[in-house]
């Protein structure tokens, strides 16, 4: 069974921003999802480019997506870092 964007978003519904206490999906942090075989790349946009808990949020996102059967590699990129 191929991994879909809906599966990725579903895996992220319980990932909460530790300061805002809302799901990263509900907050609209997930900007783009690319899936290739067992690899997922996500672009995310946090509330601030200098978010003090960004590394923690990225790790939680990566860990959640890795729970999907068939996914072995996850890359999470912050949009603000792409623009820098």
Secondary structure, 3 states (H helix, E strand, C coil): CCCCHHHHHHHHCCCECCCCCCECCCCCCEEEEEEECCEEEEEECCCCCCCCCHHHHHHHHHHHHCCCCCCCEEEEEEHHHHHC
